[in-house]
């Protein structure tokens, strides 16, 4: 199918990242159901600074279902002190819906230096959200026949505008 995309827009965080042993910085953004797509991959454009180096930071993206993408893990030898419009991508959320609360969490895991989480933007790429058809309602009622007439019941399910028809033939006291 056709590739779709959706962006949360720039999310301003502007919070100090506590030194190792302190709390993480976490920012949540909600994607409305009306904007939902079935995810193929996610891109996070990220901005942060750190007085020593950005290799001291863990950056994690958590989906509404709880799936986590570790975008950056603490590592040594990193010389850069900033993520400037850094693009992280992940396919870990494959086939999840983009609808719901998405959280970016930043943690400093090395003592004696601090940082600042500036902003992020989440871009979703995928296709039309493929919702399963709703389950047909179950009904139990006494049924009888009168001459050649066969009782028929019809209703329309609300989700996905699916229509279900129920037809009972020659049943007396049947449960469907």
N, C-alpha and C positions, 0 to 999 in steps of 0.2 A: 504494500500500500504506500500511499504518499507519506513522506517524512514530514512530521510536524515538529514544532519547537515552541517552547514557552519559557519566559524569563521572569524571575522574581523581581527584577529591577535591582538597583544598587541598594544594599542594606547597610546603613551607617551604624557601626558598632561603637567606635571611638572609646574603647575601654582599656585600661592598663591590664596587662596579663600578670597576675601575681607570680612571684618567684616560686621555685620548686617547693613543694609542700603546701602551697596555697591553693585556693580554689581555681577552677578553670573558668574561662570566659565562654559562655554559651549564649548564642542568639538564635531564636526560632523565628521562622517565617512560614506563613500558611499559604498553601496553594488551594484555591477554591475548587470544588468539584466541577464547576462549569469550565474550568481551565485544564482539567485532567487529561493526560495522555498516557499511553502505555510506553514505559521508558525502555529505550535501547541503550542510551548512555546519558550521563550527567556531567556537566562541566561547572566547576566552581572557579570564578575569578576572585582572587584573594589578595588582600593588602594588609600587611603587618610589618612591624619593625621590631628589632631586638638589639639591645646594647652590645651583646657579645656576638651572637650569630643565630640565624633562623634555624640552624640545625638542632637547637635546644627545644624546639617546639613540636608538639604533636598537633595535627590538625585532623579532625574527624567529622565526617558528614553522616548524620543519622536520619534515616527515612521514617515516615509515619509508621511503618510496620516494624521498626526497630533494627533494620539492616544497617550495619555500619560500614562505611568506606574509610579506611585509614589513608588519608590523602598525603600526610607527611608524618614520619616517625622520627623520634629523637635519633640523631646520628652525629658523629664527631667529624671534625675536619672541614666543616662548612665555613667558608669565609664571608659569605654574604650576610649583611645585617638587615635586609629588607626583602619581603615579597612585594613586588610592585606590579599590580595587575597580573599576578602569577596565575596561570591556567592549570588547574588540576582536573583530570578526567577520571571517570569510573564507569565500568559496565556492571558493577556489582549489584545494581538495582534493576537489572534486566527484567522486564515484564511486570514490574511493580507499577501501580498507579502513582502518578505524581501528586494526586490530591492528598491534602493533609498537612501536618506540621513537620517541617524539615529543620534540623538543628545543626549548626556548625559550632563545634567545640574546640577551643584552643587551650593547650596546657603547656606550661613551661616545666620541664623535667630536670633542669640542671640549675643548681644554686648559684647565687652571687651575681646575677644579672637579670634584668627584666625587659619586658617588651610592651608593645601596644598593638592591639587588634584594631585595625582601621575600618575595613569594610569588606563585604563580599557580595557576590551576585551568583545565583544558581540558574544555570540554563539547562533545560530538559530537552532531549531529542528523542523522538520515537514516532509512534503511529497512533491511529485512533484507538481509544480505549475499548477493548473487546470485552464487553460485559456478557456474562452468561445469561441466557434467557431466564426469566423468573420461573420459579417452580409453580406448576399449576396447583390451584387450591384443591384440597381434599374435602370432599363432602360425603356425608353419610345421611341418607334419608330413605324412608320407606318408598318403594317404587312399585307401581302396579301398572298393568296394561288394560286398556279399554278397547275392545274390538281390534281393529287393525292399526290403531294409533300407537306410535312409539313415542314415549316421553323424551323430550330433548331439552337440555339445559345449556345455555351459552353465557359466557361472561368474557370480559376483556381485562387482562392483567394491566396494571398501571406501568410497571417497569418495561422499558423498551417497546412499548405499544404493541406487545405481543397479544394475539387473540387465540384463545383456546376454546374448543368446542367439546362438549361432553354429550355423548349419545348413549342412551341405554335402550337395549332391545330385549323384549321378552323376559324382563326381570321382575320378579315379585319379591319384595323385601330385601333387595340386593344392597350391598354396601360397596361404594366405589371409592 
